[in-house]
Amino acid sequence: MGMMNGPNELLHSLSELRPGEAKRRFRKSIFEDFPTRGPFGQCACAYCGQWSEKLTLDHIVPKSKGGAHFAKHNLAPSCLACNADKGSLPVFEWWRPLECWTEEREEILLSWIHANSFVSAHTDLSNWEAWCEATQRTLPIHEDNKKGARLPLLTMYAA
């Protein structure tokens, strides 16, 4: 299949790297793969959509509430302001009342969580593609997309 799958793929499958380098690559992969982009194609905050040179990774479900620490589905790029403001609050209770919340950004975040939660080396990709099409989502970037062009996450499919 050629794709790296599962939330811990970079931490556990890169045995030739030191643990610190594997963690850096894992974190970098989240910034590279998350679909929310700034004006020049750089990663932007999952919550407010703003770009910053100092993006952090926010635990969608806080670690203090049982959220996984090294799971790609539980990490999203976040600006320092959003990450500090959210703290250990439940993401939707904190986010929906804010002016920066949009239904589109929520759908992007939910698609990210779903895509990175259920795809593994044992998942039949054709079933996942069918799910994405049925729910009007597109597949995240993977090795088959050689040009590196980002696919729109909320693509409407012709019926």
Secondary structure, DSSP 8 states (H G I E B T S, - for coil): -----STTHHHHS-TTS-HHHHHHHHHHHHHHH-S-B-TTS-B--TTT----TT-EEEESS-GGGT--SS-GGGEEEE-HHHHHHHTTS-HHHHHTTSTT--HHHHHHHHHHHHHHHH--TTS-HHHHHHHHHHTT------TT-TT-----TT-----
